[in-house]
């Protein structure tokens, strides 16, 4: 692994830090640089790859040039090696060999690679679709991937058309991402002018910004020849390769028969002849490894911001978890202070919810496009908004379904109702229709004015009192009103139950939020404070509702003066036929002279005495209903729901309640379970590790930026 160590030296600290961060929940990594070695057959690319990564299996024995080979290096705390085959780019992997080893001695993987190769090639000739993966992991391994592609067959050889298509498919696949660097292997042969080399680099032109041209086999050129002079001069040209920004590099292929990987002969070669004049930065395997190490470092720097952001996210999440768990509290004084803090937080958020002030994190983030009433009940936290919507629906249901019977005027198919949302052309808004499904009540029964008059006519003698002859007992109008308003009680009770359910869910969520993961505190608060509060409020609200209904159930109650008189007068006027009104207006100098009643009586259809009395009773009952409906609706919303329930929510948990508890009760309420204490300890350790890792990454980023700034100033 000595050769790998040269690539790893500059990034070891960073990758070691990221390994530790990964163990603590940081998901981002420095996506390893992918170095793709590509070239024609027999160009020397496998020798270049071997010089870079330094694995010790004999090249002649594995024949990897007939399949794509991935040398995958992963920085991990535990050393291991795997050999994996993948039958094609789209098929699943199959592990052939795994070996966990100590750093002091590496495994001999030749046999494993032989088995994998035999399974991939399966006795077939030509290039295989399969992929051989050799995965090396350990603490001293650079996070990167080296890929040896099969050589491109001669384009003029028709027998290799299929193999060339496979190699091209591999090349397109592995070079698709921006995290890939292409080493374009070009053997030194024939004319080595710039034009000839650019011609050989033409297949890589679309990847020119991340392609490094590597010239191999310089020893085949005659020393001192024109071709050698051209090649040497090209290695020293910097501005001529602007189309391939990574430039050219020359390596000396080791003796394949001997398997020399030491680089000694390469060093001797480049010290001889005209090569001695060439900059050491552009020749030799060691300089190539340094270039690749620089590319690895640059790639790591470009990905570092994502790792830092993810680390900050995990730190923030851990802080929230620690806050939910709470700090260990032992002394009675600290315990009571903690409970006072809980009471204050509960009171504050309750008041915010009642006022519609949703700034606290408890209420969640602002999200555009959220449903008006999502199925997960997330709207429960925004209490005032939800109460407002339910009150709207309650008012709508009372207006449309609060009447037991809807009286149709004579000769009309329209119910004789007062102005409501439904009959004024304003249907319930779409976002409230889901809430309206919670109120399951029947539509009013439709009856004609003639039918109701007949019923009343039969009751007139029975309810006759001390009235003058030809007049009615107004208590009969009150009975008609009470019959019509029968659904009010059930609808109001339904609304009260819904308000109790909503506020209970809100309080439960708030208690869960302020107690965090302290299940002891949550359980005691719910059982000893919250549940008794809502049990009592259920009784209080039922009593209050009966109080609000008593006025309407009492036959001796008198109609509301102003509202009733206005509605009754309007109905009396509506009962005059339209044609009669028009004729009277046209023939009389004033709209209602002293004899208008007689004139109307002459012109309008005559009604019997019973029908006239019945019609008057209907008008009184309907007028009283219309005048009372809005009052009752507001009374339920304000006097019952708001005054008897909502305004008292902050009083569920108060400091005074905790002060009345003795020390043993307080300790039971605040004390944390051993599991919570252990979890808190682990989170604190995680927080420290994350903070230390973040400091290392921030320091590396700052140093990198500083170096770049110095270089820029020098330029």
Long-range contacts (C-beta under 8 A, 24 or more apart in sequence): 1-54, 1-106, 1-140, 1-141, 2-54, 3-51, 3-52, 3-53, 3-54, 3-261, 3-285, 3-289, 4-53, 4-54, 4-73, 4-140, 4-141, 4-142, 5-140, 6-286, 6-289, 6-290, 6-293, 7-52, 7-142, 7-144, 7-289, 7-292, 7-293, 7-296, 8-140, 8-141, 8-142, 8-293, 9-293, 10-293, 10-294, 10-296, 10-297, 11-142, 11-143, 11-293, 11-296, 11-297, 11-300, 12-140, 13-696, 13-700, 14-300, 14-304, 14-696, 14-697, 14-700, 15-75, 15-142, 15-143, 16-75, 16-139, 17-693, 17-696, 17-697, 18-75, 18-307, 18-693, 18-697, 19-75, 19-76, 19-77, 19-139, 20-689, 20-693, 21-307, 21-311, 21-314, 21-689, 21-690, 21-693, 24-314, 24-686, 24-689, 24-690, 24-693, 25-314, 25-317, 25-318, 25-686, 26-307, 26-310, 26-311, 26-314, 26-690, 26-693, 27-310, 28-303, 28-306, 28-307, 28-309, 28-310, 29-143, 29-307, 30-143, 30-299, 30-300, 30-303, 30-304, 30-307, 31-179, 31-303, 32-73, 32-74, 32-142, 32-143, 32-144, 32-145, 32-179, 33-144, 33-145, 33-179, 33-180, 33-181, 33-295, 33-296, 33-299, 34-144, 34-145, 34-147, 34-174, 34-177, 34-179, 34-180, 34-181, 35-144, 35-145, 35-146, 35-147, 35-180, 35-181, 35-183, 35-292, 36-147, 36-149, 36-171, 36-174, 36-175, 36-180, 36-181, 36-182, 36-183, 37-146, 37-147, 37-148, 37-149, 37-183, 37-185, 38-149, 38-152, 38-171, 38-175, 38-182, 38-183, 38-184, 38-185, 38-204, 39-151, 39-152, 39-184, 39-185, 39-186, 39-187, 40-151, 40-152, 40-153, 40-154, 40-185, 40-187, 41-65, 41-150, 41-151, 41-152, 41-153, 41-154, 42-151, 42-187, 43-151, 43-185, 43-186, 43-187, 43-216, 44-185, 44-187, 44-216, 44-217, 44-253, 45-148, 45-149, 45-151, 45-183, 45-185, 45-216, 46-148, 47-216, 47-253, 47-254, 47-256, 48-183, 48-185, 48-214, 48-216, 48-251, 48-253, 48-285, 48-288, 49-146, 49-148, 50-254, 50-261, 51-251, 51-254, 51-261, 51-263, 51-285, 51-288, 52-146, 52-285, 52-288, 52-289, 52-292, 53-146, 54-261, 55-109, 55-134, 56-106, 56-108, 56-261, 57-108, 57-109, 57-110, 57-113, 58-110, 58-259, 59-256, 59-259, 60-256, 61-110, 61-114, 62-110, 62-113, 62-114, 62-117, 63-117, 63-121, 64-113, 64-117, 64-132, 64-148, 65-148, 65-150, 65-151, 66-121, 66-126, 66-127, 66-128, 66-150, 67-117, 67-120, 67-121, 67-127, 67-128, 67-130, 67-131, 67-132, 67-150, 68-130, 68-131, 68-132, 68-147, 68-148, 68-149, 68-150, 68-170, 68-174, 69-131, 69-132, 69-133, 69-134, 69-147, 69-148, 70-131, 70-132, 70-133, 70-134, 70-145, 70-146, 70-147, 71-134, 71-136, 71-145, 71-146, 71-147, 71-148, 72-133, 72-134, 72-135, 72-136, 72-145, 73-136, 73-137, 73-141, 73-142, 73-143, 73-144, 73-145, 73-146, 74-135, 74-136, 74-137, 74-141, 74-143, 75-137, 75-138, 75-139, 75-141, 75-142, 75-143, 76-137, 76-138, 76-139, 76-141, 77-139, 78-137, 78-138, 79-103, 79-137, 79-138, 79-139, 80-135, 80-136, 80-137, 80-138, 81-106, 81-107, 81-109, 81-134, 81-135, 81-136, 81-137, 82-133, 82-134, 82-135, 83-109, 83-112, 83-113, 83-115, 83-116, 83-132, 83-133, 83-134, 83-135, 84-116, 84-132, 84-133, 84-134, 84-135, 85-116, 85-119, 85-120, 85-130, 85-131, 85-132, 85-133, 86-130, 86-131, 86-133, 87-120, 87-129, 87-130, 88-129, 88-130, 88-131, 89-129, 89-131, 89-169, 89-170, 89-173, 93-133, 103-138, 103-139, 103-140, 109-134, 126-160, 126-162, 126-163, 127-153, 127-162, 127-163, 127-166, 127-167, 128-166, 129-166, 142-296, 144-296, 147-174, 149-174, 152-203, 175-207, 178-210, 179-299, 180-210, 181-210, 181-211, 181-212, 181-246, 181-292, 181-295, 182-207, 182-210, 182-211, 182-212, 183-211, 183-212, 183-214, 184-211, 184-212, 184-213, 184-214, 185-214, 185-216, 186-213, 186-214, 186-215, 186-216, 187-215, 187-216, 187-217, 187-220, 188-215, 188-216, 188-217, 188-218, 188-220, 188-221, 188-227, 188-231, 188-250, 189-217, 189-220, 189-221, 190-227, 191-227, 191-230, 192-221, 192-227, 192-228, 192-230, 192-231, 192-234, 193-230, 193-234, 194-234, 194-237, 194-240, 197-234, 197-248, 198-243, 201-244, 204-244, 205-243, 208-243, 208-244, 208-245, 209-245, 210-246, 211-244, 211-246, 212-244, 212-246, 212-247, 212-248, 212-249, 212-291, 213-241, 213-244, 213-246, 213-247, 213-248, 213-249, 214-248, 214-249, 214-250, 214-251, 214-288, 215-248, 215-249, 215-250, 215-251, 216-250, 216-251, 216-253, 217-253, 218-250, 218-252, 218-269, 218-275, 219-252, 219-253, 219-269, 223-272, 223-273, 223-274, 224-273, 224-274, 228-273, 228-274, 229-274, 232-274, 232-275, 232-277, 232-278, 235-278, 235-279, 235-282, 235-283, 236-278, 236-279, 236-282, 246-291, 247-282, 248-282, 249-282, 249-283, 249-287, 249-288, 249-291, 250-278, 250-282, 250-283, 250-284, 251-283, 251-284, 251-285, 251-288, 252-284, 252-285, 301-701, 301-704, 304-697, 304-700, 304-701, 305-701, 307-697, 308-694, 308-697, 308-698, 308-701, 311-690, 311-693, 311-694, 311-697, 312-694, 314-690, 315-687, 315-690, 315-691, 315-694, 318-683, 318-686, 318-687, 318-690, 319-687, 321-517, 321-683, 322-680, 322-683, 322-684, 322-687, 323-516, 324-516, 324-517, 325-516, 325-517, 325-518, 325-672, 325-676, 325-679, 325-680, 325-683, 326-516, 326-517, 326-518, 326-672, 326-680, 327-680, 328-672, 328-677, 328-680, 329-670, 332-663, 332-666, 332-667, 335-666, 335-667, 335-669, 335-670, 336-658, 336-659, 336-666, 338-670, 339-655, 339-658, 339-666, 339-669, 339-670, 340-655, 340-658, 342-514, 342-515, 342-521, 342-653, 343-653, 343-654, 343-655, 343-657, 343-658, 344-655, 345-514, 346-510, 346-511, 346-514, 346-650, 346-652, 346-653, 347-650, 347-653, 347-654, 349-510, 349-513, 349-514, 350-510, 350-649, 350-650, 350-652, 351-650, 353-381, 353-382, 353-383, 353-384, 353-506, 353-510, 354-383, 354-384, 354-646, 354-647, 354-649, 354-650, 355-384, 356-382, 356-384, 356-385, 358-382, 362-509, 362-510, 362-513, 372-431, 372-432, 372-434, 373-431, 373-434, 373-435, 377-505, 380-502, 380-505, 380-506, 380-509, 381-506, 381-509, 381-510, 383-502, 383-503, 383-506, 386-502, 387-499, 387-502, 387-641, 387-646, 389-431, 389-432, 389-435, 390-435, 390-495, 390-498, 390-499, 390-502, 391-637, 391-641, 392-432, 393-428, 393-432, 393-435, 393-436, 393-438, 393-439, 394-439, 394-491, 394-492, 394-495, 394-633, 394-636, 394-637, 395-421, 395-633, 395-637, 396-420, 396-421, 396-422, 396-428, 396-432, 396-436, 397-436, 397-439, 397-441, 397-491, 398-488, 398-491, 398-492, 398-629, 398-632, 398-633, 399-629, 400-443, 401-439, 401-441, 401-442, 401-443, 401-444, 401-487, 401-491, 402-485, 402-487, 402-488, 402-491, 402-629, 403-444, 403-484, 403-485, 403-487, 403-625, 404-444, 404-445, 404-483, 404-484, 404-485, 404-486, 404-487, 405-444, 405-445, 405-446, 405-447, 405-452, 405-483, 405-484, 406-444, 406-445, 406-446, 406-447, 407-447, 407-448, 407-449, 407-452, 407-618, 407-622, 408-446, 408-447, 408-448, 408-449, 409-449, 410-448, 410-449, 410-450, 415-444, 415-446, 416-449, 416-618, 416-622, 418-567, 418-622, 418-625, 418-626, 418-629, 438-494, 438-498, 439-491, 439-494, 439-495, 441-487, 441-490, 441-491, 441-494, 449-615, 449-618, 452-480, 452-614, 452-618, 453-610, 453-611, 453-614, 453-615, 453-618, 454-614, 456-480, 456-613, 456-614, 456-617, 456-618, 457-610, 457-611, 457-613, 457-614, 460-610, 460-613, 460-614, 470-609, 470-613, 471-613, 472-613, 472-616, 472-617, 474-620, 475-555, 476-617, 477-617, 477-620, 477-621, 477-624, 478-555, 478-557, 478-621, 478-624, 479-555, 480-617, 480-618, 480-621, 481-552, 481-620, 481-621, 481-624, 481-625, 481-628, 482-552, 482-553, 482-555, 484-621, 484-622, 484-625, 485-552, 485-625, 485-628, 488-549, 488-552, 488-632, 489-545, 489-549, 492-545, 492-548, 492-549, 492-632, 492-636, 492-640, 493-542, 493-545, 495-636, 495-641, 496-541, 496-542, 496-545, 496-636, 496-640, 496-641, 499-541, 499-641, 499-645, 500-534, 500-537, 500-538, 500-541, 500-645, 503-534, 503-645, 503-646, 503-649, 504-530, 504-534, 506-649, 507-534, 507-649, 507-652, 511-653, 517-676, 517-679, 518-670, 518-672, 518-676, 519-673, 519-676, 520-668, 520-669, 520-670, 520-671, 520-672, 520-673, 521-669, 521-670, 524-668, 524-669, 525-653, 525-669, 529-652, 529-653, 529-657, 530-652, 533-648, 533-652, 537-644, 537-645, 537-648, 540-644, 540-645, 541-640, 541-641, 541-644, 541-645, 544-639, 544-640, 544-644, 545-636, 545-640, 548-632, 548-635, 548-636, 548-639, 548-640, 552-628, 552-632, 559-620, 559-623, 559-624, 559-627, 559-628, 560-624, 560-627, 560-628, 560-631, 563-626, 563-627, 563-628, 563-631, 564-623, 564-624, 564-627, 566-627, 567-622, 567-623, 567-624, 567-626, 567-627, 568-619, 568-620, 568-623, 570-623, 571-619, 571-622, 571-623, 572-619, 575-615, 575-619, 576-600, 576-604, 577-604, 577-605, 580-604
